[in-house]
Amino acid sequence: MGRVRTAAKALIFREGRLLLLHCRDATGDWYALPGGGQDEGEPLDETLRRECREEIGAEIEVLGLRFVRDHIAANHSFTYLQEAAHQVEHLFECRVADNYRAANGPGADTTQVDVVWLDSAELAGVRVYPGKLRELIDPHRAGSLPMYWGDVE
């Protein structure tokens, strides 16, 4: 049995929009939350701060844990996992400085082409992972989401 990777992801909202990594691979464009894998001995909030400095070029304030999800690669038609077949993701609500302008950080992922703010209408027309983010950005549905999402696409 392979190892389970632990990761932290940032939920950063501003004026009804969600900050996302814009990525591209052989099948086209897709979007995902900033964040990544936890290093051994590293607290999750530090993982998230490090990953955001690398990917979005910003210091963040970690406000609190909002959701947990599994991503088991074998259960999905698309996976961004490279180091493990199973990842447990902790989604934290975070904040960036008011003057932050979306841009790639100095350690952007290899598939990452940009950092963007998307609203619910824009999210409806793109590949976003996990897809449940579409519900999260809708204020009428966000409050009813359970803390644990399971292995959703």
Order of alpha helices (4+ residues) and beta strands (2+ residues): beta-beta-beta-beta-alpha-beta-beta-beta-alpha-beta-alpha-alpha-beta
